[in-house]
Amino acid sequence: MEKTRRITAILFIIYILYLIWAVLFKFSFSYAEIPYKRQYINWNLFYNPNSYLWSPVIIREKIMNVLIFLPFGAYLYMLGARRFISSFLIMLFTSILFEIIQYVFVLGTSDVTDVAANTIGGVTGYVLAYLTLMISKKEEKMTRHFTILSAVFTVVVISGTLLLKIGYLG
């Protein structure tokens, strides 16, 4: 079980680095490549001043925010964060921290909707991990399976992102 936990912790660190690259650097390899550098805070939940609320671009962006934070909650649960409220606060404050960093370093728009979508994604991942492990009744075996699945997912997502970035896919 300890070996599985160490592997999970390493995967979590890799995931966090990927999350930093995705959220703060917009998958760019240099500051000059970051697609936009607006510096303002959007305090209106589910509002975008540059597009109407239900535009496909806005919906896709919010869905991506949810999906990219799903592993965050699952990793927290797999690494032993069993108290929901403290896990929720970690997810919320991590998302807020990303938005503050974006604002301070002029890396994009800080948006309260992103905080909500990121937190929803993290909570969903946490709940899915909890339900999966509770249904299975074999926590050690399921944690091992989750770790293997996480490793495969991490390799596929990072490889796919890099291939898209350098132009081999799409």
N, C-alpha and C positions, 0 to 999 in steps of 0.2 A: 504493500500500500504506500510506503514511503517513497519508493522509486516512482510510482505513478504520480504522486503529489509533486515530486521534483520536476518531472517531465511536464506536468500541467502548469507549474509555476514558470518554467522556461517558455512554454507556449503562450502563456499570459503576457510575459514580457515582450515577446515577439509581436503579439497582437496589439499591445499598447503602443509600440513603436510604429506599427502599421497605422494605427488610429491617429497618432500624431501626424504622420505623413499625409493621411487622407484629409483630416479635419483642418489642420493648421496650414499645411503646405499644398493642399488641393492636388495631390499626386505630382507635384512639380519637383524637379531636381535642383532648381535654383530659385532664389527670391524673384528674379526677373521673369520667371515663367509663370508665377502665380497670376491667374487670369484677371483678377480684379483686386483693387486695394482700397475700396471705400472704407471710410471710418465713420460709422454712425451706429447707433443702437436702435434696433426695431423692437419697441416695447409692446407692440400690438400683436397679440396671439393670433396666429393663422392669418397674417396680413403681410402682403409684399407690395411696397409702393411702386415697384417696377412692373407688376403684372397683376392680373386679376386673381382672386383667391383660388379658384378651382382650375387654373390653367394646367395643362399636362406637365409643364416644366416644374411648377410649384409642387404638384402632387408627387411627381417622380422624386424630387429632391427630398421631400419629407419622408417618403417611403424608404429612400436610401438612408436617411438619418436613423430611422427605426432599425433597419436591417443591419447597419454597420455597428450598432450598439448591442444587438442581440447577444453576441458572444461575451460581452462585458459582464452581463448579469449571470450567464451560465458559468463563466470562469469564477466569479465570486463565490457562487454556490459550491462549485467543485473544489475550490480551495478552502472550504470550511466556513464561509460566512453564512451561518444558519439563521441569524436573526434578520428578519425581513426589513425592519425599520432601519437598522444600521446599514444594511446593503443598499436600501433605497436612497439613504442620505449620501452614501459614497457615490452612487450613480449620478444623483442630482448635482452634487458638488463638483464632480469630475466634469460634467457637462457645462456647468457654470464657469469652471476654470478655463475650459477650452474657449468659451465665448469671451472671457476677460482677456485671455492671451491674444485672441484675434483682434480685439479692440486696441489693446496697448501696442501691439507690434504691427498694426495696420495690415492685417492679413485677410481682411474680408469684413463682411457685415456681421456684427453681433446681433443675434436674433433670439428672442424669448421663445419663438416657435421651435427653434433648433433645440433649445434646452428641453422643452416638452417632448419633442419627438425622440431625442436621444434617451431621455429617461424612460419613456414608454418602451423603447427598444430594450434597454437594460433590464427593466422589470419583466418584460415578456421572456427574455432569455433566462432570467432567474427562475421564474415560475415554470417554464418548460423543463429546466433541469430538475427542479424540485419535484414536479409531477412525474417525470420519467423515473427518477430514483425512488420515489415513494411507491409507484406502481410495480416496479420490478422487485422490490423487497430484498434485492441483493446489491447493496450499495457498492461494495468493493468491486464486483464484476462490472456493474454499470459505470462506475467511475473509470475503470480501465477502458471500457468501450467508448465512453465520452472522450477520453484522452486520445485514443486512436483516431476517432472521428475528427476531433479538433486538430490533430496534426495533419491529417489529410486535407481538411478544409483550409487550414492555414497555408499549406503549400499551394493548393489550387488557386485560392484567392490572390495571394501575393504574386504567383507566377502569371496568372491571368491579367492582373493589374499591370505588371511590368511589360508583358507582351502587348497589351493595349497601348501602354505609354510609348513604347518604342515603335509601334506601328505594325506589328506582325498579326494582330487580330483586328477584325472590324474593318 
